[in-house]
Amino acid sequence: MSQFDDRQRGEEKKYQIDQELEFKAHARRAKLVGLWAAGHMGLSDQSAADYAKSVVVADLEEAGEDDLFRKIRGDLDQHAVQLSDHQIRAKMDEALAEARAQIKAGV
């Protein structure tokens, strides 16, 4: 039974690590998308960094990515930035892939 228990513990640990990495990837995605949106809104360096932090916080409001999308969509609309929902969601997907690659690379 010992080998089975060891294997089960190993799988549980791997699952836990995978979940932590995915959480970090989603937080990094929110930051990357926030910086991208800040650029479209014409925010300066410090304002862009502050805005990106607010996007990360907004992304934690609920499970899924709808809270992130609503935050970005609303802020872009407030600044009269003309981007389609598709463009925003495509950037979110691209940023998630980039965030996962950065975390995997240890960046």
C-alpha positions in Angstrom: 0.0 0.0 0.0 2.9 2.3 0.6 3.7 2.7 -3.1 0.1 3.6 -3.8 0.0 6.1 -1.0 3.2 7.7 -2.2 1.9 7.9 -5.7 -1.3 9.4 -4.6 0.5 12.0 -2.5 2.7 12.8 -5.4 -0.3 13.4 -7.7 -2.0 15.5 -5.1 1.2 17.7 -4.7 1.5 18.0 -8.5 -2.1 19.1 -8.7 -1.6 21.7 -6.0 1.5 23.1 -7.7 -0.3 23.2 -11.1 -3.2 25.1 -9.5 -0.8 27.6 -7.9 1.0 28.2 -11.2 -2.4 28.6 -13.0 -3.5 31.2 -10.4 -0.2 33.1 -10.9 -0.7 32.9 -14.7 -4.1 34.4 -14.4 -2.9 37.2 -12.2 0.0 37.9 -14.6 -2.5 37.9 -17.5 -4.6 40.5 -15.8 -1.5 42.7 -15.3 -0.4 42.2 -18.9 -3.9 43.1 -20.2 -4.0 46.0 -17.8 -0.8 47.4 -19.2 -2.0 46.9 -22.7 -5.3 48.7 -22.0 -3.4 51.5 -20.2 -1.3 52.0 -23.3 -4.5 52.4 -25.4 -5.9 54.8 -22.8 -2.7 56.9 -23.0 -1.7 56.4 -19.3 1.9 57.3 -18.2 4.3 54.8 -16.7 3.3 55.1 -13.1 -0.4 55.5 -13.9 -0.2 52.5 -16.2 1.3 50.4 -13.4 -1.3 51.5 -10.9 -4.0 50.8 -13.4 -2.6 47.3 -14.1 -2.7 46.6 -10.3 -6.4 47.6 -10.2 -7.1 45.2 -13.1 -5.5 42.4 -11.1 -7.7 43.2 -8.1 -10.8 43.4 -10.3 -10.0 40.0 -11.8 -10.3 38.5 -8.3 -13.9 39.5 -7.9 -15.4 36.3 -9.3 -14.3 33.1 -10.9 -13.7 33.1 -14.6 -12.7 35.9 -16.8 -15.9 37.9 -17.1 -14.9 40.3 -14.3 -11.6 41.0 -16.1 -13.4 41.6 -19.4 -16.0 43.9 -17.8 -13.3 46.0 -16.1 -11.2 46.4 -19.3 -14.3 47.0 -21.5 -15.7 49.6 -19.2 -12.5 51.5 -18.8 -11.8 51.5 -22.5 -15.3 52.8 -23.2 -14.8 55.6 -20.6 -11.7 56.7 -22.4 -13.4 56.4 -25.8 -11.0 53.7 -27.0 -12.6 52.0 -30.0 -11.8 48.3 -29.6 -14.2 45.4 -30.3 -15.1 42.8 -27.7 -13.3 40.3 -29.9 -10.1 42.3 -29.9 -10.2 42.5 -26.1 -10.9 38.8 -25.6 -8.2 37.9 -28.2 -5.7 40.0 -26.2 -6.8 38.3 -23.0 -6.2 34.9 -24.6 -2.8 36.0 -26.0 -1.8 37.5 -22.6 -2.7 34.2 -20.8 -0.5 32.2 -23.2 2.3 34.7 -22.6 1.8 34.6 -18.9 2.0 30.8 -18.8 5.1 30.9 -20.9 6.8 33.4 -18.6 6.0 31.5 -15.5 7.2 28.2 -17.1 10.4 30.0 -18.1 10.8 31.4 -14.5 10.5 35.0 -15.6 
